[in-house]
Amino acid sequence: MSAKIRKILVVVEETLTEMGRPVPQPAKRAAAVAVIENPFAGRYEEDLSPLIAIGEELGGLLAEKAVAALGISGPDAQSYGKAALVGENGELEHAAALLHPKMGTPVRQVLGKGAALIPSSKRRGGLGAELDIPLGHKDAAYVRSHFDGMQVTVPDAPRANEIVVAVAVTTSGRPFPRIGGLKAEDIKGEDGLR
């Protein structure tokens, strides 16, 4: 692996009740987070291909860790998302290089599918900054019950020359969804939208 990883953190969240009502099937989501060295911290670099390659490596690794933490097989995951938090000596384009050109393919390979775009976010911040990972159904973007997010923090990251990179997956949408839209059981999965 070309990424210089300082640490990996896996966070699992399980919602058992919502507004005092038991959730029939507990809603579980997991985020696998890597804290990596930013090879371009402190300088402008036109060619970001090393970060693109690192994103591809991390996509599969982090997706595997998130799925394992949920105790499911990859194809049983319902939603996904990705995010990156760049330390102060980096730029947002470093996060984009990690997340966009090649990270999605290995994530989809772990999950057995994923026709929809993987929701993503990127930002800059310091130690303990919050990272919001947007979530959406992996096979159909119009499934409103799965519009969600997961927030994670790493207390000692990112340092100025680091990037925090995360992949999140879920076993369901939000508890008790009731705002309409396409239902997960009605997905055709042909175009990533419906």
N, C-alpha and C positions, 0 to 999 in steps of 0.2 A: 504494500500500500504506500502510495506516495504522500498521503496526508500525514502530517506530524500531529498525532492526537495526544493531547495532554490528559483528557479524561472523557469518559462516557457516562452519562446519567440516563436512567430509564425511570419514567414516572408513570404510574398507573392510577387512574381515577375510576372509581366505581360508584355510580349513583344508585342508592337503594330506595330512597324516598324522594318525592318532589311535592312541595306544598302539603306535607303531612300525609300524602298518599303513597302506599307502597308501589314501587315500580315492578310490574309483573316479571319482566326479564331485566335484571339490573343492567343499566347502560354503562358499558366499559369503554374507556379510551386510554391509549398509551402513547407516550411520546418518548422516542429515543433521541438523545441529544449528544452531539460530539463537540468538544471544545478543541479547536485546531489552531495551529500556527498559521497566520496569514503571511504567505510568502512574499506579498507585495506591500506589506505595511510600510507606511512612510514614504512611498514613492509612486509616481505614476508609471504604469506599464501598459503599453498598447496591446500586447499579446497576453491575454488572460487564459490561454489554453491549459496551463497547469492547473488552474482552479476548476476549469471545466472537467478535466480528468478526475480531480479529487471529488467533485460533485457526483460523478458517475460511480466512483468507488463507494462513497458514503451512502448513496441511495439504497443499494442492496443491503449493506451492513446495518443501517439504521432501521430499515423496514423489517428485516429479519428479527432484530432485537425487540421491536415494538410488537410484532405478531407473537413472538415467544412469550413476552410479558403478559399478553392477554390470554395465553393458553389456548390459542385457536390455530387452525391452519390458515395460510395466506388467503385462499379463496373465500374463507368465511368472514373476512374483514368487509365492512360495508362502506366506511368513509375513509378519506385520507386527506393529508395536507402536509405542507412543508414550509419552513421558514429559516431565516438566517439573521443573525445579529452581529454586526461588524463593530469591532473595537475602534477607539478614536483615531488610530493611525491608518485605518482602512477607509475605503469608499464603498458606496452602495453598489457600484458595479461589481465589486468583488463578491457580494452576496448574490447578485444576479448571475454571475458566472458559475457559481456553485449550484444554484437552484434550477436554472432554465434549460441550457442546451442539452444536457445528458442525464440529469438525475432521475427523471421520470421513468425511463425504460427499466432500470433495475428494480425500482419500486414496484412497477406493474408486474414484472417477472415474479417477484416474491408473492404478490397478491393474486397471481393467476389471471388477472385481467386488469381493467382500468381504462375504460373507453373515454371517460370524462377528463378534462384538464384537471391537474392537481392544483387546488388552490394554494396560493403562496403569499408570503409577506416578507419584507426585508426592512431592516432599519439599522441605525447606528446607536450605540449606547455603551455605558460603562459597566463596571462590576455590579452584578445583581439586577441589571435592567430586565424588565419583563419582555418576554417574547410571546407574541400572540400568533398561534398557528391556526389559520383558517381551515375549516373542514367542509367537505362536500362529498356527496355520494360518489363512489369510485366509477360507476358505470353510467350515471345519468345526472347531469348537472341540474336538471329541473326538479329534483326531488327535494322539496322545501323542508321536509322533516329532518333532513340531514345537513341543513345550513347551520353550522355551529362553529365553535372554536375551542381551543385549549390553550391555556396560559401556563408557561413554565418560566422558571428562573434558575440560574446557576449562581449561587452567592458569590463565587470568586471568579466570575467570567462575564463578559470577555475582558481580558486584559487589553491594553492598548494595541498589542500586536496579534490579537487573536480574533477568531470568528466562532460564534456558537451556531451550529447547524442542527436542525431538528426535522424529523419525520414523525408524523402522528397517524395512527389508525384507530378505528373504532369497531365495536361489535353491533352498533345500532345508530339510529338518529337520536334526537332529543327525546327525553321522556314525555309522554302524553302530547305529541304534536297535534295541533288542531287549527292550522292556518290554511288548510287546503293544498292544492297543487297535486302533482303527480305522486302516486304512492309507490313505495319501493317494490311492492309485489306486481305493479303494472309496468315495470321497466321493460322496454324492448331491447335496449343496449346496443342499438345499431350505429348511432351517430355520436354518442357521448352526451347527448342532450336529453333524450327521452328514453 
